[in-house]
Amino acid sequence: MPTGIRTDFGAYLRDRRAMVTAPGQPAERRASRRRVPGLRRQELAEAAGISVEYYIRLEQGRAPRPSREVLTALARATGLTTAERDHLFRLAGELPPEPSAPDSMVRPGLLRLLDGLDDTVPVTVHDGKLDVIARNAAATELLGPITGTGRYRRNIVQHGFTAAAHRALGAEGAHRYARWATAELRSAIGRYPDDDHLRSLVQELGANSATFRDHWSQGEVSLGRSGEKHVHHPTRGWLAFQSEMLHDAERDHWVVIYAPIV
């Protein structure tokens, strides 16, 4: 594993430093009365809690690869967005930090897309904890309304072990879904290992479902993001869909599109 950093790391850091508004200076007049735009190296080093000598070597690409703590401090000191912070980590040869929780808000543009597909294609959105956070009218018409009052009523894993899932998917389809959902739950816990909501769901399903206990014991993780799904509609009978899952990594949201197979 390389121990140094790439020169483009230093170049990116210099560019971001130049974009930071200097203390006491209006954003629209960053360069006035100063020989360099943005923060001086010493100012940024102090904001990040590192020595100016070490910071200079980082910009010059002569320092050992910085720790994740230093990268986090640099991102905070330069006011990086999540995407910019992740890019900084990758330039330093590190994986970006995992989010502590999925975003609670769906992007407005995605909501408009769901509305636009109301009459043609069912679409649902669930977060990284496997709770449904949005669906369009076509998805509600196909899958039925979300009912119940329990804390897991919006959870797609919990739904896989209900009688409703067997009615909608049939015995074989329900078995495949339960296996897939269990693997997704294990993957979610791997990403959010300290989340009480997910841990409690595992305990509840383990206590109430022998099928879940059997699938859980297999240790499977994330079995697939694409496949053909057959759903029994109460008035239209069996319908076939190509199901595709698309990931919004920044928010940890999963968009599930049900494209009708005709």
CYANA upper distance limits for C-alpha pairs under 8 A (distance plus 0.5 A):
  3 THR  CA     64 PRO  CA      6.27
  3 THR  CA     65 ARG  CA      5.91
  4 GLY  CA     61 GLY  CA      8.30
  4 GLY  CA     62 ARG  CA      7.97
  4 GLY  CA     63 ALA  CA      6.94
  4 GLY  CA     64 PRO  CA      4.98
  4 GLY  CA     65 ARG  CA      5.11
  5 ILE  CA      9 PHE  CA      7.23
  5 ILE  CA     58 LEU  CA      8.50
  5 ILE  CA     61 GLY  CA      6.52
  5 ILE  CA     62 ARG  CA      8.08
  5 ILE  CA     63 ALA  CA      7.54
  5 ILE  CA     64 PRO  CA      7.00
  5 ILE  CA     65 ARG  CA      5.63
  5 ILE  CA     66 PRO  CA      8.47
  5 ILE  CA     91 LEU  CA      7.99
  5 ILE  CA     92 ALA  CA      5.98
  5 ILE  CA     93 GLY  CA      7.70
  6 ARG  CA     10 GLY  CA      7.93
  6 ARG  CA     61 GLY  CA      6.71
  6 ARG  CA     91 LEU  CA      7.29
  6 ARG  CA     92 ALA  CA      7.37
  7 THR  CA     11 ALA  CA      7.05
  7 THR  CA     59 GLU  CA      8.40
  7 THR  CA     60 GLN  CA      7.46
  7 THR  CA     61 GLY  CA      5.37
  8 ASP  CA     12 TYR  CA      6.49
  8 ASP  CA     61 GLY  CA      8.46
  8 ASP  CA     91 LEU  CA      7.58
  9 PHE  CA     13 LEU  CA      6.69
  9 PHE  CA     58 LEU  CA      8.41
  9 PHE  CA     59 GLU  CA      7.77
  9 PHE  CA     61 GLY  CA      7.67
  9 PHE  CA     88 LEU  CA      7.41
  9 PHE  CA     91 LEU  CA      5.74
  9 PHE  CA     92 ALA  CA      6.78
 10 GLY  CA     14 ARG  CA      6.66
 10 GLY  CA     58 LEU  CA      6.32
 10 GLY  CA     59 GLU  CA      4.27
 10 GLY  CA     60 GLN  CA      6.20
 10 GLY  CA     61 GLY  CA      6.09
 11 ALA  CA     15 ASP  CA      6.74
 11 ALA  CA     59 GLU  CA      7.00
 11 ALA  CA     60 GLN  CA      8.44
 12 TYR  CA     16 ARG  CA      6.70
 12 TYR  CA     88 LEU  CA      8.12
 13 LEU  CA     17 ARG  CA      6.60
 13 LEU  CA     59 GLU  CA      6.90
 13 LEU  CA     88 LEU  CA      8.38
 14 ARG  CA     18 ALA  CA      6.76
 14 ARG  CA     59 GLU  CA      6.92
 15 ASP  CA     19 MET  CA      7.13
 16 ARG  CA     20 VAL  CA      7.24
 16 ARG  CA     78 THR  CA      6.94
 16 ARG  CA     80 LEU  CA      8.48
 17 ARG  CA     38 GLY  CA      6.35
 17 ARG  CA     39 LEU  CA      6.28
 17 ARG  CA     40 ARG  CA      8.28
 17 ARG  CA     41 ARG  CA      8.50
 17 ARG  CA     44 LEU  CA      7.88
 17 ARG  CA     78 THR  CA      6.65
 18 ALA  CA     36 VAL  CA      8.14
 18 ALA  CA     37 PRO  CA      5.62
 18 ALA  CA     38 GLY  CA      4.53
 18 ALA  CA     39 LEU  CA      6.70
 19 MET  CA     37 PRO  CA      7.69
 19 MET  CA     38 GLY  CA      5.78
 19 MET  CA     39 LEU  CA      8.44
 20 VAL  CA     38 GLY  CA      5.22
 20 VAL  CA     39 LEU  CA      6.51
 20 VAL  CA     78 THR  CA      6.66
 20 VAL  CA     79 GLY  CA      7.99
 21 THR  CA     25 GLN  CA      7.03
 21 THR  CA     26 PRO  CA      7.60
 21 THR  CA     27 ALA  CA      5.99
 21 THR  CA     30 ARG  CA      6.37
 21 THR  CA     38 GLY  CA      5.74
 21 THR  CA     39 LEU  CA      7.25
 22 ALA  CA     26 PRO  CA      8.49
 22 ALA  CA     30 ARG  CA      7.06
 22 ALA  CA     38 GLY  CA      5.85
 22 ALA  CA     39 LEU  CA      5.66
 25 GLN  CA     29 ARG  CA      7.25
 25 GLN  CA     30 ARG  CA      6.75
 26 PRO  CA     30 ARG  CA      6.91
 30 ARG  CA     34 ARG  CA      8.40
 30 ARG  CA     37 PRO  CA      6.35
 30 ARG  CA     38 GLY  CA      6.57
 31 ALA  CA     35 ARG  CA      7.54
 31 ALA  CA     36 VAL  CA      6.77
 31 ALA  CA     37 PRO  CA      5.06
 31 ALA  CA     38 GLY  CA      7.46
 36 VAL  CA     40 ARG  CA      7.86
 39 LEU  CA     43 GLU  CA      6.47
 39 LEU  CA     44 LEU  CA      6.66
 40 ARG  CA     44 LEU  CA      6.89
 41 ARG  CA     45 ALA  CA      6.54
 41 ARG  CA     52 VAL  CA      7.08
 41 ARG  CA     55 TYR  CA      7.66
 41 ARG  CA     56 ILE  CA      7.53
 42 GLN  CA     46 GLU  CA      6.61
 42 GLN  CA     52 VAL  CA      5.78
 43 GLU  CA     47 ALA  CA      6.73
 44 LEU  CA     48 ALA  CA      6.62
 44 LEU  CA     74 LEU  CA      8.47
 44 LEU  CA     77 ALA  CA      7.02
 44 LEU  CA     78 THR  CA      8.01
 45 ALA  CA     49 GLY  CA      6.52
 45 ALA  CA     50 ILE  CA      5.73
 45 ALA  CA     51 SER  CA      6.42
 45 ALA  CA     52 VAL  CA      5.72
 45 ALA  CA     55 TYR  CA      6.53
 46 GLU  CA     50 ILE  CA      6.68
 46 GLU  CA     51 SER  CA      7.63
 46 GLU  CA     52 VAL  CA      7.93
 47 ALA  CA     77 ALA  CA      6.03
 48 ALA  CA     70 VAL  CA      7.99
 48 ALA  CA     73 ALA  CA      5.41
 48 ALA  CA     74 LEU  CA      5.90
 48 ALA  CA     76 ARG  CA      7.95
 48 ALA  CA     77 ALA  CA      5.97
 49 GLY  CA     73 ALA  CA      7.85
 50 ILE  CA     54 TYR  CA      7.44
 50 ILE  CA     55 TYR  CA      7.45
 50 ILE  CA     70 VAL  CA      8.37
 51 SER  CA     55 TYR  CA      6.80
 52 VAL  CA     56 ILE  CA      6.60
 53 GLU  CA     57 ARG  CA      6.94
 54 TYR  CA     58 LEU  CA      6.81
 54 TYR  CA     63 ALA  CA      7.60
 55 TYR  CA     59 GLU  CA      6.92
 56 ILE  CA     60 GLN  CA      6.74
 57 ARG  CA     61 GLY  CA      6.52
 57 ARG  CA     62 ARG  CA      5.50
 57 ARG  CA     63 ALA  CA      5.62
 58 LEU  CA     62 ARG  CA      6.64
 58 LEU  CA     63 ALA  CA      5.74
 65 ARG  CA     92 ALA  CA      6.91
 65 ARG  CA     93 GLY  CA      8.28
 66 PRO  CA     70 VAL  CA      6.50
 66 PRO  CA     71 LEU  CA      7.04
 66 PRO  CA     92 ALA  CA      7.69
 67 SER  CA     71 LEU  CA      6.83
 68 ARG  CA     72 THR  CA      6.58
 68 ARG  CA     89 PHE  CA      8.35
 68 ARG  CA     94 GLU  CA      8.05
 69 GLU  CA     73 ALA  CA      6.73
 70 VAL  CA     74 LEU  CA      6.63
 71 LEU  CA     75 ALA  CA      6.63
 71 LEU  CA     88 LEU  CA      7.99
 71 LEU  CA     89 PHE  CA      7.16
 72 THR  CA     76 ARG  CA      6.70
 72 THR  CA     85 ARG  CA      8.32
 73 ALA  CA     77 ALA  CA      6.55
 74 LEU  CA     78 THR  CA      6.62
 75 ALA  CA     79 GLY  CA      6.50
 75 ALA  CA     80 LEU  CA      5.73
 75 ALA  CA     85 ARG  CA      6.09
 75 ALA  CA     88 LEU  CA      8.16
 76 ARG  CA     80 LEU  CA      6.91
 80 LEU  CA     84 GLU  CA      5.87
 80 LEU  CA     85 ARG  CA      5.98
 81 THR  CA     85 ARG  CA      6.48
 82 THR  CA     86 ASP  CA      6.64
 82 THR  CA    250 GLU  CA      8.06
 83 ALA  CA     87 HIS  CA      6.77
 83 ALA  CA    250 GLU  CA      8.07
 84 GLU  CA     88 LEU  CA      6.76
 85 ARG  CA     89 PHE  CA      6.85
 85 ARG  CA     96 PRO  CA      8.09
 86 ASP  CA     90 ARG  CA      6.81
 86 ASP  CA     95 LEU  CA      8.21
 86 ASP  CA     96 PRO  CA      5.29
 86 ASP  CA     97 PRO  CA      7.82
 87 HIS  CA     91 LEU  CA      6.68
 87 HIS  CA     96 PRO  CA      8.18
 88 LEU  CA     92 ALA  CA      6.89
 89 PHE  CA     93 GLY  CA      6.93
 89 PHE  CA     94 GLU  CA      5.56
 89 PHE  CA     95 LEU  CA      6.69
 89 PHE  CA     96 PRO  CA      5.98
 90 ARG  CA     94 GLU  CA      5.63
 90 ARG  CA     95 LEU  CA      6.44
 90 ARG  CA     96 PRO  CA      7.14
 98 GLU  CA    191 ARG  CA      7.87
100 SER  CA    192 TYR  CA      7.44
101 ALA  CA    128 GLY  CA      8.27
101 ALA  CA    192 TYR  CA      7.72
102 PRO  CA    127 ASP  CA      6.64
102 PRO  CA    128 GLY  CA      6.25
102 PRO  CA    129 LYS  CA      7.78
102 PRO  CA    251 ARG  CA      6.11
102 PRO  CA    252 ASP  CA      5.67
102 PRO  CA    253 HIS  CA      7.55
103 ASP  CA    127 ASP  CA      8.20
103 ASP  CA    251 ARG  CA      5.37
103 ASP  CA    252 ASP  CA      7.25
103 ASP  CA    253 HIS  CA      8.13
106 VAL  CA    110 LEU  CA      7.45
106 VAL  CA    111 LEU  CA      7.42
106 VAL  CA    133 ILE  CA      8.11
106 VAL  CA    134 ALA  CA      8.11
106 VAL  CA    253 HIS  CA      8.39
107 ARG  CA    111 LEU  CA      7.02
108 PRO  CA    112 ARG  CA      6.83
109 GLY  CA    113 LEU  CA      6.80
110 LEU  CA    114 LEU  CA      6.78
111 LEU  CA    115 ASP  CA      6.84
111 LEU  CA    134 ALA  CA      8.37
112 ARG  CA    116 GLY  CA      6.65
113 LEU  CA    117 LEU  CA      6.87
114 LEU  CA    118 ASP  CA      6.91
114 LEU  CA    123 VAL  CA      6.87
114 LEU  CA    135 ARG  CA      7.53
114 LEU  CA    136 ASN  CA      5.80
115 ASP  CA    136 ASN  CA      6.54
115 ASP  CA    137 ALA  CA      8.10
117 LEU  CA    121 VAL  CA      5.89
117 LEU  CA    122 PRO  CA      7.66
117 LEU  CA    123 VAL  CA      8.28
117 LEU  CA    136 ASN  CA      7.98
117 LEU  CA    138 ALA  CA      8.12
118 ASP  CA    122 PRO  CA      7.43
118 ASP  CA    136 ASN  CA      6.21
118 ASP  CA    137 ALA  CA      5.71
118 ASP  CA    138 ALA  CA      5.53
118 ASP  CA    139 ALA  CA      8.48
119 ASP  CA    137 ALA  CA      8.12
119 ASP  CA    138 ALA  CA      6.62
120 THR  CA    138 ALA  CA      7.44
121 VAL  CA    138 ALA  CA      6.76
121 VAL  CA    139 ALA  CA      8.12
121 VAL  CA    257 ILE  CA      7.71
121 VAL  CA    258 TYR  CA      6.70
121 VAL  CA    259 ALA  CA      6.48
121 VAL  CA    260 PRO  CA      7.71
122 PRO  CA    135 ARG  CA      8.25
122 PRO  CA    136 ASN  CA      6.95
122 PRO  CA    137 ALA  CA      7.86
122 PRO  CA    138 ALA  CA      5.06
122 PRO  CA    139 ALA  CA      4.60
122 PRO  CA    140 THR  CA      8.31
122 PRO  CA    142 LEU  CA      7.83
122 PRO  CA    257 ILE  CA      6.75
122 PRO  CA    258 TYR  CA      5.82
122 PRO  CA    259 ALA  CA      7.85
123 VAL  CA    135 ARG  CA      6.24
123 VAL  CA    136 ASN  CA      6.35
123 VAL  CA    138 ALA  CA      7.75
123 VAL  CA    139 ALA  CA      6.14
123 VAL  CA    255 VAL  CA      7.53
123 VAL  CA    256 VAL  CA      6.11
123 VAL  CA    257 ILE  CA      5.20
123 VAL  CA    258 TYR  CA      6.68
124 THR  CA    132 VAL  CA      7.70
124 THR  CA    133 ILE  CA      8.48
124 THR  CA    134 ALA  CA      6.32
124 THR  CA    135 ARG  CA      4.63
124 THR  CA    136 ASN  CA      7.12
124 THR  CA    139 ALA  CA      7.05
124 THR  CA    255 VAL  CA      6.42
124 THR  CA    256 VAL  CA      5.71
124 THR  CA    257 ILE  CA      7.29
125 VAL  CA    132 VAL  CA      6.31
125 VAL  CA    133 ILE  CA      6.28
125 VAL  CA    134 ALA  CA      5.51
125 VAL  CA    135 ARG  CA      6.51
125 VAL  CA    253 HIS  CA      7.14
125 VAL  CA    254 TRP  CA      5.99
125 VAL  CA    255 VAL  CA      5.06
125 VAL  CA    256 VAL  CA      6.63
126 HIS  CA    130 LEU  CA      6.04
126 HIS  CA    131 ASP  CA      5.67
126 HIS  CA    132 VAL  CA      4.56
126 HIS  CA    133 ILE  CA      5.82
126 HIS  CA    134 ALA  CA      7.42
126 HIS  CA    253 HIS  CA      6.31
126 HIS  CA    254 TRP  CA      5.79
126 HIS  CA    255 VAL  CA      7.26
127 ASP  CA    131 ASP  CA      6.10
127 ASP  CA    132 VAL  CA      7.09
127 ASP  CA    133 ILE  CA      7.27
127 ASP  CA    252 ASP  CA      6.44
127 ASP  CA    253 HIS  CA      4.83
127 ASP  CA    254 TRP  CA      6.43
128 GLY  CA    188 ALA  CA      6.79
128 GLY  CA    252 ASP  CA      5.80
128 GLY  CA    253 HIS  CA      6.43
128 GLY  CA    254 TRP  CA      7.76
129 LYS  CA    185 LEU  CA      8.30
129 LYS  CA    188 ALA  CA      6.51
129 LYS  CA    198 LEU  CA      7.44
130 LEU  CA    155 ASN  CA      6.07
130 LEU  CA    156 ILE  CA      6.33
130 LEU  CA    157 VAL  CA      7.42
130 LEU  CA    185 LEU  CA      7.97
130 LEU  CA    188 ALA  CA      8.20
131 ASP  CA    152 TYR  CA      8.30
131 ASP  CA    154 ARG  CA      5.66
131 ASP  CA    155 ASN  CA      4.72
131 ASP  CA    156 ILE  CA      6.69
132 VAL  CA    154 ARG  CA      5.79
132 VAL  CA    155 ASN  CA      6.69
132 VAL  CA    156 ILE  CA      7.43
133 ILE  CA    154 ARG  CA      8.32
135 ARG  CA    139 ALA  CA      6.51
135 ARG  CA    140 THR  CA      7.37
136 ASN  CA    140 THR  CA      7.00
137 ALA  CA    141 GLU  CA      6.60
138 ALA  CA    142 LEU  CA      6.69
139 ALA  CA    143 LEU  CA      6.30
139 ALA  CA    144 GLY  CA      8.13
140 THR  CA    144 GLY  CA      5.41
140 THR  CA    145 PRO  CA      5.96
141 GLU  CA    145 PRO  CA      8.03
142 LEU  CA    233 HIS  CA      6.94
143 LEU  CA    168 ALA  CA      8.34
143 LEU  CA    233 HIS  CA      8.39
146 ILE  CA    153 ARG  CA      7.66
146 ILE  CA    154 ARG  CA      7.27
147 THR  CA    153 ARG  CA      7.34
148 GLY  CA    153 ARG  CA      6.38
149 THR  CA    153 ARG  CA      6.88
152 TYR  CA    158 GLN  CA      7.08
152 TYR  CA    201 LEU  CA      8.12
153 ARG  CA    158 GLN  CA      7.92
153 ARG  CA    159 HIS  CA      8.06
154 ARG  CA    159 HIS  CA      8.44
155 ASN  CA    159 HIS  CA      6.90
156 ILE  CA    160 GLY  CA      6.98
156 ILE  CA    181 ALA  CA      7.73
157 VAL  CA    161 PHE  CA      7.82
157 VAL  CA    178 ALA  CA      7.85
157 VAL  CA    181 ALA  CA      5.50
157 VAL  CA    182 THR  CA      7.16
157 VAL  CA    184 GLU  CA      8.45
157 VAL  CA    185 LEU  CA      7.46
158 GLN  CA    162 THR  CA      7.72
158 GLN  CA    201 LEU  CA      8.30
158 GLN  CA    205 LEU  CA      7.92
159 HIS  CA    164 ALA  CA      8.15
159 HIS  CA    165 ALA  CA      7.00
160 GLY  CA    165 ALA  CA      6.13
160 GLY  CA    174 ALA  CA      7.38
160 GLY  CA    177 TYR  CA      6.78
160 GLY  CA    178 ALA  CA      5.62
160 GLY  CA    181 ALA  CA      7.31
161 PHE  CA    165 ALA  CA      7.32
161 PHE  CA    178 ALA  CA      7.01
161 PHE  CA    209 SER  CA      7.91
161 PHE  CA    211 THR  CA      8.49
161 PHE  CA    212 PHE  CA      8.06
162 THR  CA    166 HIS  CA      7.49
163 ALA  CA    167 ARG  CA      6.87
164 ALA  CA    168 ALA  CA      6.64
165 ALA  CA    169 LEU  CA      6.35
165 ALA  CA    170 GLY  CA      8.15
165 ALA  CA    174 ALA  CA      6.52
166 HIS  CA    170 GLY  CA      5.46
166 HIS  CA    171 ALA  CA      6.23
166 HIS  CA    173 GLY  CA      8.16
166 HIS  CA    174 ALA  CA      5.77
167 ARG  CA    232 HIS  CA      7.76
168 ALA  CA    231 VAL  CA      5.97
168 ALA  CA    232 HIS  CA      5.33
168 ALA  CA    233 HIS  CA      7.53
169 LEU  CA    173 GLY  CA      5.34
169 LEU  CA    174 ALA  CA      5.77
169 LEU  CA    230 HIS  CA      6.89
169 LEU  CA    231 VAL  CA      5.67
169 LEU  CA    232 HIS  CA      6.67
170 GLY  CA    174 ALA  CA      6.29
170 GLY  CA    232 HIS  CA      8.25
171 ALA  CA    175 HIS  CA      6.71
172 GLU  CA    176 ARG  CA      6.90
173 GLY  CA    177 TYR  CA      6.62
173 GLY  CA    229 LYS  CA      8.34
173 GLY  CA    230 HIS  CA      7.87
174 ALA  CA    178 ALA  CA      6.51
175 HIS  CA    179 ARG  CA      6.77
176 ARG  CA    180 TRP  CA      6.67
177 TYR  CA    181 ALA  CA      6.40
178 ALA  CA    182 THR  CA      6.58
178 ALA  CA    212 PHE  CA      7.85
178 ALA  CA    215 HIS  CA      8.29
179 ARG  CA    183 ALA  CA      6.89
179 ARG  CA    215 HIS  CA      6.35
180 TRP  CA    184 GLU  CA      6.75
180 TRP  CA    222 SER  CA      7.46
180 TRP  CA    223 LEU  CA      6.37
180 TRP  CA    224 GLY  CA      8.12
181 ALA  CA    185 LEU  CA      6.67
182 THR  CA    186 ARG  CA      6.88
182 THR  CA    212 PHE  CA      7.54
182 THR  CA    215 HIS  CA      6.99
182 THR  CA    216 TRP  CA      6.75
182 THR  CA    220 GLU  CA      8.23
182 THR  CA    221 VAL  CA      8.42
183 ALA  CA    187 SER  CA      6.82
183 ALA  CA    216 TRP  CA      8.04
183 ALA  CA    219 GLY  CA      7.89
183 ALA  CA    220 GLU  CA      5.51
183 ALA  CA    221 VAL  CA      4.71
183 ALA  CA    222 SER  CA      5.60
183 ALA  CA    223 LEU  CA      6.99
184 GLU  CA    188 ALA  CA      6.65
184 GLU  CA    221 VAL  CA      6.55
184 GLU  CA    222 SER  CA      5.49
184 GLU  CA    223 LEU  CA      8.06
185 LEU  CA    189 ILE  CA      6.77
185 LEU  CA    198 LEU  CA      8.20
185 LEU  CA    221 VAL  CA      8.46
186 ARG  CA    190 GLY  CA      6.80
186 ARG  CA    219 GLY  CA      8.24
186 ARG  CA    220 GLU  CA      7.93
186 ARG  CA    221 VAL  CA      6.43
186 ARG  CA    222 SER  CA      8.44
187 SER  CA    191 ARG  CA      7.03
187 SER  CA    221 VAL  CA      5.93
187 SER  CA    222 SER  CA      6.71
188 ALA  CA    192 TYR  CA      6.60
188 ALA  CA    193 PRO  CA      8.44
188 ALA  CA    198 LEU  CA      8.35
189 ILE  CA    193 PRO  CA      5.32
189 ILE  CA    194 ASP  CA      8.25
189 ILE  CA    195 ASP  CA      7.88
189 ILE  CA    198 LEU  CA      7.05
189 ILE  CA    199 ARG  CA      8.01
194 ASP  CA    199 ARG  CA      8.34
195 ASP  CA    199 ARG  CA      6.85
196 ASP  CA    200 SER  CA      6.37
197 HIS  CA    201 LEU  CA      6.78
198 LEU  CA    202 VAL  CA      6.92
199 ARG  CA    203 GLN  CA      6.93
200 SER  CA    204 GLU  CA      6.61
201 LEU  CA    205 LEU  CA      6.57
202 VAL  CA    206 GLY  CA      6.37
203 GLN  CA    207 ALA  CA      6.59
204 GLU  CA    208 ASN  CA      6.76
205 LEU  CA    209 SER  CA      6.04
205 LEU  CA    212 PHE  CA      6.87
205 LEU  CA    213 ARG  CA      8.20
206 GLY  CA    210 ALA  CA      7.59
206 GLY  CA    212 PHE  CA      6.66
206 GLY  CA    213 ARG  CA      5.87
209 SER  CA    213 ARG  CA      6.94
210 ALA  CA    214 ASP  CA      6.70
211 THR  CA    215 HIS  CA      6.82
212 PHE  CA    216 TRP  CA      6.38
213 ARG  CA    217 SER  CA      6.61
214 ASP  CA    218 GLN  CA      7.43
215 HIS  CA    219 GLY  CA      8.03
215 HIS  CA    220 GLU  CA      8.41
216 TRP  CA    220 GLU  CA      7.92
225 ARG  CA    243 SER  CA      8.45
225 ARG  CA    244 GLU  CA      6.62
225 ARG  CA    245 MET  CA      5.70
225 ARG  CA    246 LEU  CA      8.40
226 SER  CA    242 GLN  CA      7.96
226 SER  CA    243 SER  CA      6.14
226 SER  CA    244 GLU  CA      5.21
226 SER  CA    245 MET  CA      6.85
227 GLY  CA    242 GLN  CA      6.34
227 GLY  CA    243 SER  CA      5.86
227 GLY  CA    244 GLU  CA      7.34
228 GLU  CA    240 ALA  CA      7.56
228 GLU  CA    241 PHE  CA      6.20
228 GLU  CA    242 GLN  CA      5.07
228 GLU  CA    243 SER  CA      6.36
229 LYS  CA    240 ALA  CA      6.34
229 LYS  CA    241 PHE  CA      5.71
229 LYS  CA    242 GLN  CA      6.73
229 LYS  CA    243 SER  CA      6.89
230 HIS  CA    238 TRP  CA      7.02
230 HIS  CA    239 LEU  CA      6.09
230 HIS  CA    240 ALA  CA      5.05
230 HIS  CA    241 PHE  CA      6.81
231 VAL  CA    238 TRP  CA      6.14
231 VAL  CA    239 LEU  CA      5.84
231 VAL  CA    240 ALA  CA      7.02
231 VAL  CA    241 PHE  CA      8.48
232 HIS  CA    236 ARG  CA      8.19
232 HIS  CA    237 GLY  CA      5.76
232 HIS  CA    238 TRP  CA      4.81
232 HIS  CA    239 LEU  CA      6.69
233 HIS  CA    237 GLY  CA      5.35
233 HIS  CA    238 TRP  CA      6.53
233 HIS  CA    239 LEU  CA      7.49
239 LEU  CA    260 PRO  CA      8.23
239 LEU  CA    261 ILE  CA      8.50
240 ALA  CA    260 PRO  CA      6.63
240 ALA  CA    261 ILE  CA      5.93
240 ALA  CA    262 VAL  CA      8.24
241 PHE  CA    258 TYR  CA      5.99
241 PHE  CA    259 ALA  CA      5.74
241 PHE  CA    260 PRO  CA      4.93
241 PHE  CA    261 ILE  CA      5.59
242 GLN  CA    257 ILE  CA      8.40
242 GLN  CA    258 TYR  CA      6.24
242 GLN  CA    259 ALA  CA      5.57
242 GLN  CA    260 PRO  CA      6.87
242 GLN  CA    261 ILE  CA      6.94
243 SER  CA    256 VAL  CA      7.22
243 SER  CA    257 ILE  CA      6.15
243 SER  CA    258 TYR  CA      5.21
243 SER  CA    259 ALA  CA      6.87
244 GLU  CA    256 VAL  CA      6.13
244 GLU  CA    257 ILE  CA      5.76
244 GLU  CA    258 TYR  CA      7.26
244 GLU  CA    259 ALA  CA      8.50
245 MET  CA    254 TRP  CA      6.78
245 MET  CA    255 VAL  CA      6.04
245 MET  CA    256 VAL  CA      5.01
245 MET  CA    257 ILE  CA      6.99
246 LEU  CA    254 TRP  CA      6.13
246 LEU  CA    255 VAL  CA      5.53
246 LEU  CA    256 VAL  CA      6.96
247 HIS  CA    252 ASP  CA      7.37
247 HIS  CA    253 HIS  CA      6.44
247 HIS  CA    254 TRP  CA      5.20
247 HIS  CA    255 VAL  CA      6.82
248 ASP  CA    252 ASP  CA      5.99
248 ASP  CA    253 HIS  CA      5.59
248 ASP  CA    254 TRP  CA      6.75
248 ASP  CA    255 VAL  CA      8.20
249 ALA  CA    253 HIS  CA      7.28
